[in-house]
Each structure stands twice: as structure tokens, then as C-alpha cells.
Amino acid sequence: MHARFETPLATLEPGLRGALAPILAEPSFNGMLSARQVMALMKAGGLDEDGLCLALLPLAAACALAPVSHFNVGAIARGIGGNLYFGANMEFPGVPLSQTVHAEQSAINHAWLRGEQRLRGITVNYTPCGHCRQFMNELNSGVDIVIHLPGRAPATLAHYLPDAFGPRDLSIQSLLMDRVNHGYSLAKELLSPDTTPLRGGLSVETAQGGTSEVSCVTAAHSSTPEASCVTAAKTAPPMNGLSADDPLLQQALQAANQSHAPYSRAHSGVALQLADGRIFAGRYAENAAFNPSLPPLQSALILLNITGGDCRDIRRAVLVERDAVALSQWDATCATLRALGCGEIHRRLLEG
């Protein structure tokens, strides 16, 4: 069992605690409870779904990373099939607060990445801020999603966000959590690279000229995370160790093809690889109000954290995104990953 669950688990009623402890102790526990597990926990604790979700909130909040605010928020998203998905706020020292993840975003994104297609409700230990209310309005559940809070009667998003503005006002047909496949492939590389070693025992390929992509390599876990950025030629052979069939690159491509960016069309995905080889991929989730949009890096970090991984254990990362569109995730992705100590960051472009 992850150490973060030990204290909140001890506070639960004995019946629920006894049924939940073996689930949390499973090495495969990933922050999601299946509908079958939910039914068993409700029976063991003598609770309905609302009561169970409220009881589980301290465990979700225990997943928070809040080194700036020291304020842990937990959220539990409820899927249409009965699954429950943990979420928690995340803060990253050394980068702007705009890179912060809210607990509601975390739980919703977690459900989305697990393949959930629609949410019935969300339980949170504090009332959702305006940012999160607007983020939820992007969902295909719309203002009908039910928000559950301790000590309050359940109410729909329409209650918490009256006179809402969202994707439907802009005639957007594809909503967040709708199943999509944009059909992108990786852009063809053009030139052959030379490989030049850089500090930290890493290497990058330097371009011979012409159109190029960027790879950013830093000394991993350096106390001064300054980047050495070079251009890497577009070529079919491996670029910085990323061959076309590299699982890291393929998972980022799949994430980009499932991303939600109906306003900018700047579809993108990120994949992160830990020292133990595990890969976590995330998708861009754009919002009609722009600011509540969730970057693909944060999407991947949510999954990594909720699954029990350490954000400072990232060894390789790749951003896959469209070129020649209104925005790029590259600078913000590099800044946050460098702050987390990641030493190898790549960018590849999409076509199609």
C-alpha cells in the first residue's frame, strides 16, 4: 500500500476499512475503483454511493501534491458505468501557478484517460472554484453533472454555474470525453543527424541544416536546471533515441489523436517514461474559456501521480503536437519538466 493512504485509511469505519485495505494494498491499484469494487465497499460499509464517495475523499486528498499552498483537495469522479476515479490538486514549485492542476480537473482527466465516456457526478471536499466549474462545462455531461459536497445537498453544475458560457454557445459538436480519433501521423523527417554528446551523459542529434525540430536536454536532477537546446534534423533514423516505433513516441501520438482542441486545433499529447520503464501519456483538454484548459503534460502528470508514481522520477519525455497553429505547448512543457528534474525532452510534429 502506498504510504499516503495509511493515515486516512485508519480513520474509516472498521467494515469499510477492512474491505478497502486489500484493494489499496494491491500493487496494481491505480486510483480507480471498478463498479464491482464499489458495490462491495458500499455493502461492507453500509453506505450508499454518496456516502461511500464522501468517506473516500480523504484518500483522494492524500494524493495531493501541494508544496505551495499546503492545501490538499480531493475529488472523486463518478462514471456512467459505476466506476470511481480519484483526483487531487497538484502544484509545481519553480514554475508559474498557471501550471497548477485542480482536483476536479485531475479526477475528470483521470476518468477520461481510463476510457470513461461520460460522468454522472463528482464529489469534492471543497466547493469547486470558478476555474473548475468552467472546466466541467466543457464535458459532454454539460451542466447536468451533479456536484456532491460534504454537508450540502447534491446540485447540478447548472446550479453552481448559472448562465453558463461554453462549447455549445460556439456550436462545438465534439465535447470533452467524446470518443475521437483525429487520424494524425508523425511528420516525416528530412535530414540525417550527427550525434553529439552533451553534459549529464546524454546525447542529442545536431542538425545539418534546413527545417528542424527541437530537443531539449538537461543534466538530470541538476540543482541548476538550465537547458541546452539544440535543433535536431528531421530524419527517418532515430532522433535522440526516439525511433518511429519507440513506445514513448507512439503513446504520445495516440494521446494527441484523442486530445480535445476544437478552438485552436492545436491537438497535442505528451508521454513520460519513469526510471522503471513505465510510461504515462496525457492529452490536451482545451476549454471554451481558454484559461481552464488542461495542458497535455499536466494530463500525463495526473495519471502518473494518481497511479502512485513520483513526478521527479521522469527520465524521458516527448511532446507531439501540430505545427503552424495558433499555440505551442513546447515552452511550458520544457519549463515544468526541467523544474521536475527531467533530463531528456523531445518534440515531434504531427501531420494529417
Secondary structure as UniProt FT lines:
FT   HELIX           3..5
FT   HELIX           6..10
FT   HELIX           14..25
FT   TURN            27..28
FT   STRAND          32..33
FT   HELIX           35..45
FT   HELIX           49..61
FT   TURN            62..63
FT   TURN            67..69
FT   STRAND          74..79
FT   TURN            80..81
FT   STRAND          84..88
FT   TURN            93..94
FT   HELIX           97..99
FT   HELIX           103..113
FT   TURN            114..115
FT   STRAND          119..124
FT   HELIX           130..136
FT   TURN            137..138
FT   TURN            140..141
FT   HELIX           142..144
FT   STRAND          146..148
FT   TURN            150..151
FT   STRAND          155..156
FT   HELIX           157..160
FT   TURN            162..163
FT   HELIX           167..170
FT   STRAND          185..186
FT   STRAND          194..197
FT   HELIX           199..201
FT   STRAND          203..206
FT   STRAND          212..217
FT   TURN            220..221
FT   STRAND          228..233
FT   TURN            240..241
FT   TURN            244..245
FT   HELIX           247..257
FT   TURN            262..264
FT   STRAND          268..274
FT   TURN            275..276
FT   STRAND          279..283
FT   TURN            288..289
FT   TURN            291..292
FT   HELIX           296..306
FT   TURN            307..308
FT   HELIX           311..313
FT   STRAND          314..321
FT   HELIX           330..339
FT   TURN            340..341
FT   STRAND          344..351
//
